[in-house]
Amino acid sequence: MNKTPLKNSPRNCDFDWMLLVFLEDARTITLMRGTQKMSDVYPINDYGPLMPGLVMAGVAIVHVFLAQFAVGGGILLCYFQWLAMTGREPHARQFVEGYFKLLVLISFVVGALTGVGIWFTAIQVSPATIGAMVDNFHWLWATEWTFFCLEIVSGYCFYRYHSRLNDRTAMTLLAIYAIASWLSLFVINGILSWQLTPGRWLETRNIFDGFFNPSFWPSLLFRTVVSLTLSALAACVVTNLMWSLDREARRALINRAAHLLIPMVLMPFLGIWFLAVMPADSRSWVLGGSPAMMLFFSISIGSSLAIGTYAIIGMVLQRLYINGATAMLMLMLAFGATAGGEFVREGSRKPYSIRHLLYSNSIKPEEVDLLREVGSLRNDRYGLRQDAQYPNDQVRIGSKVFRRQCSVCHTVHGTNAVAELTGSWDENQMRINFAKLQHTKPFMPPFAGTADEVESLVQFVNWSSDHRPARWPTSENPETLAQIADWLKEAGTAPGDFAQNRKRTSSRQHE
């Protein structure tokens, strides 16, 4: 019996239709200039009034603070174990036991949970960024995880068996812990600093050119000093909890811990070095181009200056006793300095998440030209939550454009909300500012879409600002779309910067 389906059978028609759809999708997704291919689109999780980037930043700041405390804690414990072995400090061994319990509780438990939390939030906020970091540095990530495992195993062995170990074996375990934790910092620092200053990697794609990038050494040394500072301040807190010791014994331990605060005198020089190797536009955001970044930069400097002044003059030179409340206050200031510094480090990369490789909205710079022709939603296959609430297809498209290009750094109503940021703009001002986005705010990427998508985004923002009514008119004026297209062309597809805008203004004045 002939089992070949008939030419016009329903089954064959379905196959033909599926084939046509597949070919059309393949044509649009792989639409090229030369050999360029559109990158994959991933949905961004909606955190309601909290912008996704803020959620990830909150988890990351806590983790960085705890991780750097763990790095410095290992070095401090080796120092106090040496004091105990040599008899220089009679209560050093008791301190090591109490401090390590704090280190295990905070670093091994809370630090590990926030570490997992970073990965969990990162894949919801910017999976393309994490994907690029893993793709380019997978062997280094594997190496870092090996160091982390060594850190955990040696730390657990010391925690579980230190009472049975002789001094030499205990020092060996602590040294392994300290070296492994610092090498973990060494590896992660190279990958994170690559995001801001990829250096020669952009031309060579060599892993070591990317890893040992221009900001690698100042960043590593600065983080090491911060780690020592955090461990010393935590030691002051722990010492004040050792109520079995009298005040003079606690003072002696605090004065020993203060030795790890001395490297803070290097912080200004390391900070200047880091600023010097930053790209010029990134440096301009920090030094006044972005009020938010300037504010957090000032918070970080002010907190560090307050801690450093008290530490060097009061604790190191005058050998003052520091009570628990003051120690906790200084530790909180250190957390503020860490938060400010991490905000600046993340924010100074704008408009990129990885400089010259990926914009903050996960669109590649070389894709913008293509997306101006085919639209940013061409390969976005994800639906919208509560799709029926949108009054028309134009607003629905605008919502998807917002999700694709804006939602990492903005909410509709909430933190950094577009409804509030654009509240004083009329429709035409909104259109031109969206179309010329990189010149409106140079730390934002260029709009990567068509004139229709600009208009859809405008209508979505206006509809959202007007309390989302059930009905909303569609805006399809050909003259308006033509004007938006002209603005997009004028803006170009390159990222904006202050110097570029000044040159443009100067050239117009001379015409």
N, C-alpha and C positions, 0 to 999 in steps of 0.2 A: 504494500500500500504506500502511496506517495504521501509522505508526512510534511512536505514543504508547504508552508502557509500560503494561501492565496494572496495575490498581489494587493488586492484592495480589502483584505480582511482587517477587522478592527485591531488585531494583534500587530499586524504589519504597519498599520497607520500609526499606532502608538510608538512603535520602534522608530519610524521615520521622523515623527515629531520630536522624540527624545534626542535623536541624532542631530536634528536641526538646532535644538536648544543647546546641546553640548557644543556644537561647532560655533554657534553665536557667542556663547559664554567664553569659549577658548579664544575666539577672535578678539573680544573686548578685553579680557583679562590679560592677554599677551600682546595687546596693541603696543607697537614699538616705534621708537625712533632709533634706528640701528638695531640693537639687540636688547633694549631696555624692557624690563618686565615689571609690572606692578607688584608691589609687595603685598603680603597677606594682611587682611584686616582682622583685628581681634576686638571684641566688645569691651568697653570700659565699664566697670562696675559702678553703680549709682549708690552713693552713700548719703543721699538726701541732702541736707543743708551743708554737709562737709564735702569740700572738694576732694577728689580721690588723692591728689598729690599731697594734701595736708594730712590725710590718714596715714599714708606711707611715711611721710616725714616724721610724724609723731612716734611711730613704731621705731623708725631708724634712729632717731635722736636718743631714745631710751637705750636702745641696743648699743649704739656707739659709746655712750657714757659708761655702760656696764662693761663692755668689752675692753675699753681702754683702762678701766679700773682693774680688770683681771690681769692685763699685761703688766701694769705697774706693780700690782700686788705680788706677782711672782718674783719680780726683782727685789721688792722690799722684804719678802720672806727669806730670800737667800741672804740678804744683808743681816737680818736679825738672827738667822740660824748661825751665820758666821760669828756674830757677837756672842751667841750662847756657847759655841764650840771653843772660842778663844777666851772665854771668861770675862770679856770686857763689859758685859751687861748681865747682872745676875737674874733679872726677870725676863730676859729675852725669850727663853724657851716657853714660858707661860704665855707671853704675847703671841708667839708663833701659833700656838694651839688655838687661842681665841680668835686671832685674825683669820686663820685658815678656815675656821668654821663659817665666818662671815663671807669669806670668799666663795666657799662652796655653795652656801645658801643663795647668794646673789648671782654670782657668775654662772655657776653650773645649772641653776634652776631658772631664774628669771632671765639671765642672759641667753641661755639656750632657747627659751620659749620666744623671746623677742627676735632671736636670729631666725627661727622658723617663721615668725610673723612677718619679717621683711620679705622673705621669698613668697609667702602667701599673698601679701598685699601687692607685691611688685607684679605678679602675674595677672592681677586684676586691674592694675593701674597702667602699667607700661610693659606688656609682655614682649614687645619688639625690642625694647632696650635691654631687658634681661637676656633675651634670645641672642642679641648681638654680642653681649659680654660673654655668654657661655660659648657661643660659636668660635669666638676669636681667642678665648683664653681657657678652654676646657681643661687642658692639662694643668694649668696653674690653679684652677679651681680644685681639681683633684688633689694637687699637692697641698693646698691650703686645708682641705678636709683631712688629709693625712696628719698634718700638724695638729689640727683640732682634736683628732682622735687621740694622738699621743698626749696632748695636754690633758684631756679628760682621764685617760688611763693612769697617767702618772699622778695626777691630782687625787684621784680616787684611792690609789694605792697608799699615798701619803695619809690621807684622811682615815683610811681603814686600819692601817698598820703602824702609824708613826710611833705609837707608845711602845712598840716592840723593837723598833729599829735603833741601831747605834747612830751616832751623830753623822758619821761619814755617809752612811746609806741614806739617811734622811736628807742630807744636803744634796746628794746625787739626784734623788727624786724631785726635790724642789728646783734644782738647776734644770733638769729635763723639762719640768713644767714651765719654768720661766723662759727658756730658750724656745720651746715649741709655741708658746703663746705669742712671743715677739715675732717669730717667723710667720705665724699666721697673720699678724698685723702687716708684716713686710709684704706678703703676697697680696693681701686685699688692698693695701695702699696703692700698689702698682696698677691694679685694675681700675680702682676708683679715680685715681689721678689721670688715667688715660682718657676718661670721659671728657675732662676739661682741656687737656693738652696732649692730644695724640701724637704731636710732633712728627717725626719722620715716618711713622707708621702709615700715614696717609698716602705716602708714595711707595714705600717698600712692602707694606703689609707684613712686615717681619714682627713676630711676637715680642722679641726683645726690644725692638725700637718702640713698640707701644708700651711695654712694661716699664722700661727705664726712660720714661718720657720727661720733658722739661720740669714738671712740678713734682716728680717722684721724690727726690731727696729732701727738698724743704718740707714737703708734706710729711714724709716719714719721720724726720727729726722732730718736727713740731708735735706730731702725735705721740712720739716717745716721751717728750718732755711733759705733755699733758697727762700721759699715763702715770708717770712718776708723781706728778702733782696730786692726782686723784687718789693714788694709793696712800700718799703721806697724809692727806686730809682725812681719809677713812681711818687711818691708823690713829689719828687724834681722837676720833669718835670712839673707836674700840677701846683705847687706853682709858678713857673716862668711864667706861663700863666695867673696868676691872676694879671693883669696889674692895676687893681683898687687899689691894695695895694702898699704901699711904700716899699723900700728895707728892712728896719728894720722889718716890719711886715712879709715880706716873709722869712727873715732870722729866725724869731722866729718859723714859721711853719716848716721850713726845719730842724731846730735844734730839734723840737719835733719828726719829722719823723725819724730823725737819731737814735732815741732810739731803733728802730726796727732793726738797723744794728748791735747792740751790740752782739747778739747771733752768729755773724759770727766768733767770737773767738773760737767757739766750732767746726767749720768745720774741721780743721786738725785732731782733735781727732775722730770725727765721720767718717771721711774718712779712717783713719787708722783702726778703728773698722770694717768698711765695708770690707776693703781689707783682714783683718785677718780672716773673716768668709767665704770669697770666697773659692771655691775649688782651690786646688793648681795649677792645670793646667790653670784655668781661670786667676788666679793671675799672672801666668807666661806670658800670652799673654799681659797683661797690662803693666808689668814691663820690657818688652823688647822682648818677644817671637814673638810679631807681631809689626813690625815697625809702621803700620798705627794706631793701638790702642795706642801704646806708644806716638805717635805724638798727637793724640786727647786728651789723658790723660794729656800730658804736656800743651796743650792749655787750658784745663779746669783748671788745677792748676795755671798756670800763670795768667789767667784772674781773677780767684777768689782771688789770692794773691794781684793783683793790686787794685781790688775793696776794699778788706778788709783793706789793709794798708791805703788807702786814707780815707776810711769811719771811721775807728777807730781813726786814728791820727788827720786827718783834720776835720772831721765832728762832731765826738763825743768829743774828748779831746780839740781841739782848737776851736770848734764851728764856723767853717768857713762858709761863704756864698758860695753856689754852684750855678753857673748860668745855664741857660737852656742847652747850648751847652755841658757843662761838664756833666750835669746830663744825657743827651741823650747818650753821649759817654760811660758813665759807664753802662747805660742800655744795650747798644750794646755789651759791654764786657760781661755783665751778660748773654746775649743771646748766645755769643760764648762759655762761660763756660757751659751753659746748653746743647748746641749742642754737645760739646766735652764729657760731662758726659754721655749723653744719648747714644752717639755712643759707648762709652766704656762699658756701661751697656749692650747694645744689643750685641756688639761684643764679650764680655767676655764669653758669653754662648756657643760659638762655641766649638765643631762642632754641638751642639744641639740648637734647639729652645726652648725645655723644657728638662732640664738635665736628662739624662738616660731614658727619655720617648719618645722623638721624635728628630730626626736629623733635621738640618736646611733645608733639602730638603723634609721634611715631611715623610721620611721613618723611621719606628721604628727600634731600634737596634736589636730586636729579629727577624726581618724580613730579615736581610741581608743574613743569611745562606740560607733561602728559595729562595730568589731572585737570589742568585748565581747559583741555579739549574734551575729555571724556567724562569729567566729573569725579568727585571724590567718593561717590557712592556706588560706582560701577561694580566693584567686587565686594560690596558690603551686603552680606546675605542675612544679616540678623534683623529680627523684627523689633518692634517697640513695645514697651510695657504699656498696657491699657491703650492699645492702638485705637479703639473706638472713640476715645475722648477727643481726638483731633478733628477739627471742623472740616478740613479739606486736605487734599493730597499735598498742596504746597506747604502748609504748616507741618504736615507729617514729614516731608522731605527736609524742611528746616530743622526739625528736631534731630533727624539722623545726621545732618551736617554738623550740628552743634556737638553731638556725641562723638563724631569722627574727628573734628578739628579743634574743639574747645574744651571738652569736658574734663580733661586731665587737670587743667589749671583753674577751671571756672565751674560754678554752679549757675543754675537759672535764678534761683532765690536762695541765698545762703551766704557762705564765705566766698569772697571774690566774685560776686554774682553779676552776670552780664546785665540783668534787669536794672540793677542799681548803677553800674558803671556807665550804662548808656542812657540813663534816665533823663538827662538834660539834652539829648540829641533828638533832632527831628528825623524824619525818615530819610531824607537825602543825605544828611550828615552821617547817618548810620550806614547808608550804602557806600559812600565814598570812604569812610573809615574802615569798613570791613574789606572793601576792595583793595585799599592801600594799607593793609593791616601792618606790614612791616615798617611803614613810615609813620603810621599813627603811633605805634609803640615799637621801637626798634628791637626790644627784647622779646617780641612775639614773631612767630614764623609768618611768611607770606601766605595769603589765602590760596589754598590749593583746590580750586574748583571753578565752575563755570559761573557766568553772570546769573543764570537761573538759580544756582545754588546760593549766591549772595542774596538775591531777592527772597528766596525761601527762608534763609536764616534771619533776615530782617523781619519778615512777617511772623516767624516763630517767636522771636524776642518780643515783638510788639504785642502779639497775642498773649504771651505769658505775662507780660507786664500789665495787661488789661484784665487780669484775673481769669484768663482762659474761658471766654464765653463760648456758648454752644455753636454760635455761627460767626463766621469770619469771612470777609470777602477775599476772593483770589485776586492777586495783583499780577497782571500779565501785559502791562503796557509795553509795546515794542520799543518805544522811544526810551523808556526807563531802562530796559534791558540793554539797549545799545549804548546808553551812557555808562552803565556799569561795566560793560565790556571794554569801553575806552579807558575807564579808570584802572581796570585790571591790567590793560596793556601798558598804561603809563607807569604803573607801580613796578612792572617787571616781575621776575620770579626769583631774583636774588634776595638774600636777607638784607634788612635795612640796618643802617648804623648812623650815628650822629654826623660823622664826617661826610658820608654820602649825602645826607640831607642838606648839609651846609653847602656842599659843592653844587647841588641842584638849585638851591636858592640863589647862590651867587651867579650861576650861569643864566638864570632867568632875569636877574637884575641887569645883566650886561647885554641882554637881547634888545 
